[in-house]
Amino acid sequence: MSGDRVQPDWSAPERAVRATAREYLDSGEPAVLATVVAVDGRAYRRPGAKMVVAPGGGAAGDEPADDARPEPDPGSTGAGSVTAGCLADSVVDLASDVLADGSARVERFDLRSDETWGLGVGCDGVVDLLLEPLGERHRPLAAPDDELPTGRTAAVVVESGDPRLAVGDRWDDSDGDTAGAFPPAVTTEIPDDADGTRSVRVETGGGAVRLFVERVTPAPRLVVVGSNADVRPVVASARSAGFRVTVVGFRGGRATSERFPRADRVVATSPRDLCGAVGFGADDSVVLMTHNFVDDRVALAELLATPVDYLGVLGPAERFDRLRRALADDGVELDERDRDRIYAPVGLDLGGGSPAQVAHSVVAEVLAVRNDRTGGHLRGVDGPIHERPD
Amino acid sequence: MSGDRVQPDWSAPERAVRATAREYLDSGEPAVLATVVAVDGRAYRRPGAKMVVAPGGGAAGDEPADDARPEPDPGSTGAGSVTAGCLADSVVDLASDVLADGSARVERFDLRSDETWGLGVGCDGVVDLLLEPLGERHRPLAAPDDELPTGRTAAVVVESGDPRLAVGDRWDDSDGDTAGAFPPAVTTEIPDDADGTRSVRVETGGGAVRLFVERVTPAPRLVVVGSNADVRPVVASARSAGFRVTVVGFRGGRATSERFPRADRVVATSPRDLCGAVGFGADDSVVLMTHNFVDDRVALAELLATPVDYLGVLGPAERFDRLRRALADDGVELDERDRDRIYAPVGLDLGGGSPAQVAHSVVAEVLAVRNDRTGGHLRGVDGPIHERPD
């Protein structure tokens, strides 16, 4: 394992990987898409994790235009991660082979064994990696978030007993007759609940085929209501953690893309027009941090009328008590569901006081609530760190 | 409050603020040091929080050479934060006055009132801000971490009933007879336990004087043992959160400053020489993430012989069990203190699986343990978010 080889930007969030894939597709520069398609036991990344590898280097992927990242690798040639980095050079080598060869393949990495890859990783996992030359059939997977309003299901052949089908043949739900020439004669139904990520065995009429089925969804959205300087580290931290971030300001001059260059969207509106201007869904997380009591009061009343599931409110508990009493004066009483979805004071109890530390605590809580986790120490949690696919 | 005015980089960690102060001192460009010297009730920043403000702009401070930050403000002219940003323009205006006037002053911001500053902040706090023209007497405060091995106590006059003493006169423990001409005739002892940050009233012989006493300490250190790609987001996240970060690699080619440009120090060594090469103290936090079972086994045995208080180990619980059994085979049994300081699996339970999310979870846990906090939701925690000074 030499450290000299140029490596992709390993810590790019999933959406940045998609953006990088689009860049390679647009530029026509050759690249390989690597996808974790099976994990037996434990591994660093879960099935569906993706990486774009450009073994020959190239201009694209260094800095995806719409996905600024905190720490781009100066020599990056791609983006994403399918392992913690221990297989880095192996993956780049395999990608070169795949490009030279022109066809997709599945490679198995057995991390349980100290010998197979000579790594002594000591993990208990076996990882199957699908490597495909990146091509137009990957466009649906590489779609920007706003073209994936409700997500999309994609299937790819990872094992084929049917001579008409090859590893890498693809199909996706909105464009079924193009892509990888997937035959309509699948005699086994793909389970209806295949909205997660899994591998299924199907009969095609010509033989048994294993499909990797995955759900491509837009990145989760965090809406930050506020436009003071303390919003900036929240935006940065949430972007790294994989969120799309909308910043909403009630002072026009402050709510500009220039002030929040890392935000995906910056909206200037008034507290009463908040919901009309942004449009909230149950899947959105919202953090209220205007530092203005009157703005918070009106905005919170508006937000309570939305199906939003996470509503963090910055500030000490006493301030929220005043806010709650003010809402009651306005005829807005919190019910049980509101008490459940309002997090005030916002954030996990990390004890830091600097703006970046406060932001860290806020984003940590948003992640934990979204993922239905406790936020407590992992060493005290029973069971696996990640949910395992069936 | 217009958004046009150029503002300092608000989310710079404390050490970046010190670095910015050094830059202004070295360049001779005028700047103001703002310090929170008292908080009554609740406020965003605690006493001791600092900000360097250069109202006239200038080259320095945009990008301190040794303190790269995740998201520098493109128009920044300084660094740090003394409020959440709601007083931004007021602070810049006051800084201009202080520079024109040439003398230090204390300004009170009453955030309880909706009228005083016309902000309607709705916080319950009153914040006293000391604003001083930045000068050579601030060198001890602006010292780099390696010149502050055990920290330093500094005192500054914030209120004076002694005609010989003015607001801004300074004294620090290792250079008592220079700086702000603080007279030796203090008849009230500064409490011995003044290792925190507080305001004390002393008698000088010429009258009663209020001193703001603070302890300037080096940034806490996080040592990351490992040099795979997944170390990079941990370094980035820890740096933003205010840590000094040392990366230790056991594969020379991978443990280079080029691969970890955000690390403060990169050490290439062998597992057995780990402690000699790095030198660990009780105040260090260590995360073990080599992804190599043999390396982890030897390194963990070495680390257990140090006084380190936090020892995070990446990987699933089963892998740590194997590690523990392997250590027992080597004659190393974990005692109660070890079980307390070892966090395996490392991190808070946030549920994210991407490299940046894993890094977020690791740094969140290091912060929580360092600050003696639970990591749970703040809304479930009784008492103030921050410890309040006496």
HADDOCK unambig.tbl for C-alpha pairs under 7 A between the chains (distance, minus, plus):
assign (segid A and resid 2 and name CA) (segid B and resid 253 and name CA) 5.93 0.50 0.50
assign (segid A and resid 2 and name CA) (segid B and resid 254 and name CA) 6.91 0.50 0.50
assign (segid A and resid 3 and name CA) (segid B and resid 253 and name CA) 4.83 0.50 0.50
assign (segid A and resid 3 and name CA) (segid B and resid 254 and name CA) 4.52 0.50 0.50
assign (segid A and resid 10 and name CA) (segid B and resid 229 and name CA) 6.08 0.50 0.50
assign (segid A and resid 11 and name CA) (segid B and resid 233 and name CA) 6.18 0.50 0.50
assign (segid A and resid 11 and name CA) (segid B and resid 355 and name CA) 5.32 0.50 0.50
assign (segid A and resid 11 and name CA) (segid B and resid 356 and name CA) 5.75 0.50 0.50
assign (segid A and resid 13 and name CA) (segid B and resid 354 and name CA) 6.81 0.50 0.50
assign (segid A and resid 45 and name CA) (segid B and resid 353 and name CA) 6.45 0.50 0.50
assign (segid A and resid 70 and name CA) (segid B and resid 70 and name CA) 5.11 0.50 0.50
assign (segid A and resid 71 and name CA) (segid B and resid 236 and name CA) 6.96 0.50 0.50
assign (segid A and resid 84 and name CA) (segid B and resid 228 and name CA) 6.80 0.50 0.50
assign (segid A and resid 84 and name CA) (segid B and resid 229 and name CA) 6.36 0.50 0.50
assign (segid A and resid 84 and name CA) (segid B and resid 230 and name CA) 5.36 0.50 0.50
assign (segid A and resid 85 and name CA) (segid B and resid 228 and name CA) 5.14 0.50 0.50
assign (segid A and resid 85 and name CA) (segid B and resid 229 and name CA) 4.77 0.50 0.50
assign (segid A and resid 85 and name CA) (segid B and resid 230 and name CA) 6.24 0.50 0.50
assign (segid A and resid 86 and name CA) (segid B and resid 228 and name CA) 6.14 0.50 0.50
assign (segid A and resid 119 and name CA) (segid B and resid 292 and name CA) 6.58 0.50 0.50
assign (segid A and resid 120 and name CA) (segid B and resid 292 and name CA) 5.16 0.50 0.50
assign (segid A and resid 120 and name CA) (segid B and resid 293 and name CA) 5.61 0.50 0.50
assign (segid A and resid 120 and name CA) (segid B and resid 294 and name CA) 6.76 0.50 0.50
assign (segid A and resid 121 and name CA) (segid B and resid 291 and name CA) 4.98 0.50 0.50
assign (segid A and resid 121 and name CA) (segid B and resid 292 and name CA) 4.22 0.50 0.50
assign (segid A and resid 121 and name CA) (segid B and resid 293 and name CA) 5.42 0.50 0.50
assign (segid A and resid 122 and name CA) (segid B and resid 292 and name CA) 6.18 0.50 0.50
assign (segid A and resid 122 and name CA) (segid B and resid 293 and name CA) 4.74 0.50 0.50
assign (segid A and resid 122 and name CA) (segid B and resid 319 and name CA) 6.84 0.50 0.50
assign (segid A and resid 123 and name CA) (segid B and resid 319 and name CA) 6.31 0.50 0.50
assign (segid A and resid 228 and name CA) (segid B and resid 84 and name CA) 6.75 0.50 0.50
assign (segid A and resid 228 and name CA) (segid B and resid 85 and name CA) 5.12 0.50 0.50
assign (segid A and resid 228 and name CA) (segid B and resid 86 and name CA) 6.10 0.50 0.50
assign (segid A and resid 229 and name CA) (segid B and resid 10 and name CA) 6.10 0.50 0.50
assign (segid A and resid 229 and name CA) (segid B and resid 84 and name CA) 6.31 0.50 0.50
assign (segid A and resid 229 and name CA) (segid B and resid 85 and name CA) 4.73 0.50 0.50
assign (segid A and resid 230 and name CA) (segid B and resid 84 and name CA) 5.31 0.50 0.50
assign (segid A and resid 230 and name CA) (segid B and resid 85 and name CA) 6.24 0.50 0.50
assign (segid A and resid 233 and name CA) (segid B and resid 11 and name CA) 6.19 0.50 0.50
assign (segid A and resid 236 and name CA) (segid B and resid 71 and name CA) 6.99 0.50 0.50
assign (segid A and resid 240 and name CA) (segid B and resid 356 and name CA) 6.10 0.50 0.50
assign (segid A and resid 241 and name CA) (segid B and resid 356 and name CA) 5.59 0.50 0.50
assign (segid A and resid 241 and name CA) (segid B and resid 357 and name CA) 5.25 0.50 0.50
assign (segid A and resid 253 and name CA) (segid B and resid 2 and name CA) 5.84 0.50 0.50
assign (segid A and resid 253 and name CA) (segid B and resid 3 and name CA) 4.82 0.50 0.50
assign (segid A and resid 254 and name CA) (segid B and resid 2 and name CA) 6.88 0.50 0.50
assign (segid A and resid 254 and name CA) (segid B and resid 3 and name CA) 4.54 0.50 0.50
assign (segid A and resid 291 and name CA) (segid B and resid 121 and name CA) 4.99 0.50 0.50
assign (segid A and resid 292 and name CA) (segid B and resid 119 and name CA) 6.61 0.50 0.50
assign (segid A and resid 292 and name CA) (segid B and resid 120 and name CA) 5.16 0.50 0.50
assign (segid A and resid 292 and name CA) (segid B and resid 121 and name CA) 4.21 0.50 0.50
assign (segid A and resid 292 and name CA) (segid B and resid 122 and name CA) 6.13 0.50 0.50
assign (segid A and resid 293 and name CA) (segid B and resid 120 and name CA) 5.63 0.50 0.50
assign (segid A and resid 293 and name CA) (segid B and resid 121 and name CA) 5.43 0.50 0.50
assign (segid A and resid 293 and name CA) (segid B and resid 122 and name CA) 4.70 0.50 0.50
assign (segid A and resid 294 and name CA) (segid B and resid 120 and name CA) 6.74 0.50 0.50
assign (segid A and resid 316 and name CA) (segid B and resid 385 and name CA) 6.92 0.50 0.50
assign (segid A and resid 319 and name CA) (segid B and resid 122 and name CA) 6.92 0.50 0.50
assign (segid A and resid 319 and name CA) (segid B and resid 123 and name CA) 6.37 0.50 0.50
assign (segid A and resid 343 and name CA) (segid B and resid 379 and name CA) 5.97 0.50 0.50
assign (segid A and resid 344 and name CA) (segid B and resid 379 and name CA) 5.24 0.50 0.50
assign (segid A and resid 345 and name CA) (segid B and resid 378 and name CA) 5.75 0.50 0.50
assign (segid A and resid 345 and name CA) (segid B and resid 379 and name CA) 5.23 0.50 0.50
assign (segid A and resid 346 and name CA) (segid B and resid 378 and name CA) 6.47 0.50 0.50
assign (segid A and resid 346 and name CA) (segid B and resid 379 and name CA) 6.91 0.50 0.50
assign (segid A and resid 347 and name CA) (segid B and resid 377 and name CA) 6.19 0.50 0.50
assign (segid A and resid 347 and name CA) (segid B and resid 378 and name CA) 5.78 0.50 0.50
assign (segid A and resid 348 and name CA) (segid B and resid 375 and name CA) 5.50 0.50 0.50
assign (segid A and resid 348 and name CA) (segid B and resid 376 and name CA) 5.38 0.50 0.50
assign (segid A and resid 348 and name CA) (segid B and resid 377 and name CA) 4.50 0.50 0.50
assign (segid A and resid 348 and name CA) (segid B and resid 378 and name CA) 5.28 0.50 0.50
assign (segid A and resid 349 and name CA) (segid B and resid 368 and name CA) 6.80 0.50 0.50
assign (segid A and resid 349 and name CA) (segid B and resid 373 and name CA) 5.92 0.50 0.50
assign (segid A and resid 349 and name CA) (segid B and resid 374 and name CA) 5.88 0.50 0.50
assign (segid A and resid 349 and name CA) (segid B and resid 375 and name CA) 4.51 0.50 0.50
assign (segid A and resid 349 and name CA) (segid B and resid 376 and name CA) 5.44 0.50 0.50
assign (segid A and resid 349 and name CA) (segid B and resid 377 and name CA) 5.86 0.50 0.50
assign (segid A and resid 349 and name CA) (segid B and resid 378 and name CA) 5.07 0.50 0.50
assign (segid A and resid 350 and name CA) (segid B and resid 364 and name CA) 6.52 0.50 0.50
assign (segid A and resid 350 and name CA) (segid B and resid 367 and name CA) 5.59 0.50 0.50
assign (segid A and resid 350 and name CA) (segid B and resid 368 and name CA) 4.07 0.50 0.50
assign (segid A and resid 350 and name CA) (segid B and resid 371 and name CA) 6.80 0.50 0.50
assign (segid A and resid 350 and name CA) (segid B and resid 373 and name CA) 5.66 0.50 0.50
assign (segid A and resid 350 and name CA) (segid B and resid 375 and name CA) 5.39 0.50 0.50
assign (segid A and resid 351 and name CA) (segid B and resid 367 and name CA) 6.99 0.50 0.50
assign (segid A and resid 351 and name CA) (segid B and resid 368 and name CA) 6.11 0.50 0.50
assign (segid A and resid 351 and name CA) (segid B and resid 371 and name CA) 5.38 0.50 0.50
assign (segid A and resid 351 and name CA) (segid B and resid 373 and name CA) 6.00 0.50 0.50
assign (segid A and resid 351 and name CA) (segid B and resid 386 and name CA) 6.44 0.50 0.50
assign (segid A and resid 352 and name CA) (segid B and resid 367 and name CA) 6.88 0.50 0.50
assign (segid A and resid 353 and name CA) (segid B and resid 45 and name CA) 6.41 0.50 0.50
assign (segid A and resid 354 and name CA) (segid B and resid 13 and name CA) 6.83 0.50 0.50
assign (segid A and resid 355 and name CA) (segid B and resid 11 and name CA) 5.32 0.50 0.50
assign (segid A and resid 356 and name CA) (segid B and resid 11 and name CA) 5.75 0.50 0.50
assign (segid A and resid 356 and name CA) (segid B and resid 240 and name CA) 6.10 0.50 0.50
assign (segid A and resid 356 and name CA) (segid B and resid 241 and name CA) 5.59 0.50 0.50
assign (segid A and resid 357 and name CA) (segid B and resid 241 and name CA) 5.25 0.50 0.50
assign (segid A and resid 364 and name CA) (segid B and resid 350 and name CA) 6.52 0.50 0.50
assign (segid A and resid 367 and name CA) (segid B and resid 350 and name CA) 5.60 0.50 0.50
assign (segid A and resid 367 and name CA) (segid B and resid 352 and name CA) 6.87 0.50 0.50
assign (segid A and resid 368 and name CA) (segid B and resid 349 and name CA) 6.81 0.50 0.50
assign (segid A and resid 368 and name CA) (segid B and resid 350 and name CA) 4.06 0.50 0.50
assign (segid A and resid 368 and name CA) (segid B and resid 351 and name CA) 6.10 0.50 0.50
assign (segid A and resid 371 and name CA) (segid B and resid 350 and name CA) 6.81 0.50 0.50
assign (segid A and resid 371 and name CA) (segid B and resid 351 and name CA) 5.41 0.50 0.50
assign (segid A and resid 373 and name CA) (segid B and resid 349 and name CA) 5.91 0.50 0.50
assign (segid A and resid 373 and name CA) (segid B and resid 350 and name CA) 5.64 0.50 0.50
assign (segid A and resid 373 and name CA) (segid B and resid 351 and name CA) 5.97 0.50 0.50
assign (segid A and resid 374 and name CA) (segid B and resid 349 and name CA) 5.87 0.50 0.50
assign (segid A and resid 375 and name CA) (segid B and resid 348 and name CA) 5.51 0.50 0.50
assign (segid A and resid 375 and name CA) (segid B and resid 349 and name CA) 4.52 0.50 0.50
assign (segid A and resid 375 and name CA) (segid B and resid 350 and name CA) 5.39 0.50 0.50
assign (segid A and resid 375 and name CA) (segid B and resid 375 and name CA) 6.25 0.50 0.50
assign (segid A and resid 375 and name CA) (segid B and resid 376 and name CA) 5.51 0.50 0.50
assign (segid A and resid 376 and name CA) (segid B and resid 348 and name CA) 5.39 0.50 0.50
assign (segid A and resid 376 and name CA) (segid B and resid 349 and name CA) 5.44 0.50 0.50
assign (segid A and resid 376 and name CA) (segid B and resid 375 and name CA) 5.52 0.50 0.50
assign (segid A and resid 376 and name CA) (segid B and resid 376 and name CA) 5.50 0.50 0.50
assign (segid A and resid 377 and name CA) (segid B and resid 347 and name CA) 6.18 0.50 0.50
assign (segid A and resid 377 and name CA) (segid B and resid 348 and name CA) 4.49 0.50 0.50
assign (segid A and resid 377 and name CA) (segid B and resid 349 and name CA) 5.84 0.50 0.50
assign (segid A and resid 378 and name CA) (segid B and resid 345 and name CA) 5.73 0.50 0.50
assign (segid A and resid 378 and name CA) (segid B and resid 346 and name CA) 6.47 0.50 0.50
assign (segid A and resid 378 and name CA) (segid B and resid 347 and name CA) 5.79 0.50 0.50
assign (segid A and resid 378 and name CA) (segid B and resid 348 and name CA) 5.28 0.50 0.50
assign (segid A and resid 378 and name CA) (segid B and resid 349 and name CA) 5.06 0.50 0.50
assign (segid A and resid 379 and name CA) (segid B and resid 343 and name CA) 5.95 0.50 0.50
assign (segid A and resid 379 and name CA) (segid B and resid 344 and name CA) 5.22 0.50 0.50
assign (segid A and resid 379 and name CA) (segid B and resid 345 and name CA) 5.22 0.50 0.50
assign (segid A and resid 379 and name CA) (segid B and resid 346 and name CA) 6.90 0.50 0.50
assign (segid A and resid 385 and name CA) (segid B and resid 316 and name CA) 6.95 0.50 0.50
assign (segid A and resid 386 and name CA) (segid B and resid 351 and name CA) 6.42 0.50 0.50
